[in-house]
Amino acid sequence: MPVIFITDALIFFLLGMVALFAWYAASHEHLRAPWRQVASNPLAMAAVVVLIFYILIGLLDSVHFHPKLEQRADQPDQYSTEVLSLLDLITEKMRTRVETSYSAPFATHAFSREMLVLEDGSEIRDYPKLEYAGSHLADTDSAVIDILVKALAGAVSGLCIWLALVALVVFRLARSRHLSVGLTINSIILREGQVPWHIILCTAGLLIIVMSSLFHLSSYYHVLGTDKVGQDVFYQALKSVRTGLLIGTLTTLVMLPFAIALGIMAGYFRGWVDDVIQYLYTTLNSIPGVLLIAAAILMLEVYMTNNAEAFTSVEQRADMRLLFLCMILGIMSWTGLCRLLRGEALKLREIDYVYAAQAFGVGNTTIMLRHVLPNVMHIVMISIVIDFSGLVLAEAVLAYINIGVDPSMASWGNMINSARLELARDPIVWWSLAAAFIFMLGLVLPANLFADAVRDAFDPRIRKQI
């Protein structure tokens, strides 16, 4: 039985808006030209491949449903109250194989000593064998060889998938270019053409092989260890991808209407309109952001407590808190873009074609939509991709001080927050913090590289220099 959270609907709505913008940009040369420049940047294309990988994980984790319970054929269908996603089905072994406590990456024994009862009734303090990790081994001394063999098997599977992807891309390019397959392969190897397909395919191949190897190993071991309650850290890191993407994208969706409308109005109308809008965002900027978020989250918790019947599951409460956090961050983060658009609109309203439109009696709304808005879109595009990284990092900071997403929701911030006490142990439990750091870096770094390419392509001053 499908379950549609509010954030799920907004994700697919945002995906549809991106597809609509891509169709619109493809039919207008002034938009196609900057994107062609972005597509010719090898570093940006490598970053796009990594971002697509994260987006696919986020989309798989955004299709929710109630699993069907096992029953006799003559009974009506019954469904569990548990809410799962497609990602949960793919990673079912990681999700269900829960140990008792900490275990290191690829370990076959627990991280802490416990009192063990031997067959003869005597007791000894030693590291107990894990229930799931390495349970297929008759002798744990051969674990290293087994890990290497299974990693190689997963890499071979990933290589086969990558070769199938390469074949699909080559055939599509050969058909679009009206060339033979051999000539198309030579053009890719010799780096001919504007799009660096060799970089795209190599990056995709590296990701597919590594992830295939890790997924194959995760059926037998905890590749990134387990946390305090025995949950697989690799599974938590994958589940946190959706939270990071939502914080970065839905916050932008909330911010854009305020920033664009108020920024253009302030610069175009000037006078008292400009004064009111400046007073509004100056006042908002003077309020400490952490206190505003804490107050908003507290009010939401009180509302959900007083209206418990409207929130029937823990997942629904966590989803509502995430949506509310995105709204608060969006309300707080529109002021910077609004300032930039105000300054640009002050300059554009003095240009000759705006005066000509006013002389012909064109309405102010039409002038702002037809002449001002298209000429500030490069600032909007640059701000969107640059602010994304900052918002992803903001979630980690907010979770660290317990005013971020719900503690029951997987997020890199919650992983970092829970790792605080783990770092005080002796020996240190480092893998939860390391996993959150690696996955967050894997999203934020490509986003910044892609943002640099978009800025270079859409900024008119840089284009003139090039």
ABEGO torsion letter per residue (X at the ends): XBBBBAAAAAAAAAAAAAAAAAAAAAABAAAAAAAAAAAABAAAAAAAAAAAAAAAAAAAAABBBBBBBBBBAABBBBBBABBBBAAAAAAAAAAABBBABBBBBGBABBABBBBBBBAAGBBBBBBBBBAABGAABABAAAAAAAAAAAAAAAAAAAAAAAAAAAAAAAAAAAAAAGBBAAAAAAAAAAGBEABBAAAAAAAAAAAAAAAAAAAAAAAABBAAEBBAAGBBAAAAAAAAAAAAAAAAAAAAAAAAAAAAAAAAAAAAAEEAAAAAAAAAAAAAAABBAAAAAAAAAAAAAAAAAABAAABABAAAAAAAAAAAAAAAAAAAAAAAAAAAAAAAAAAAAABAAAAAAAAAGBBAAAAAAAAAAAAAAAAAAAAAAAAAAAAAAAAAAAAAAGABBBAABBBAAAAAAAAAAAAABOBBBAAAAAAAAAAAAAAAAAAAAAAAAAAAAABAAAAAAX
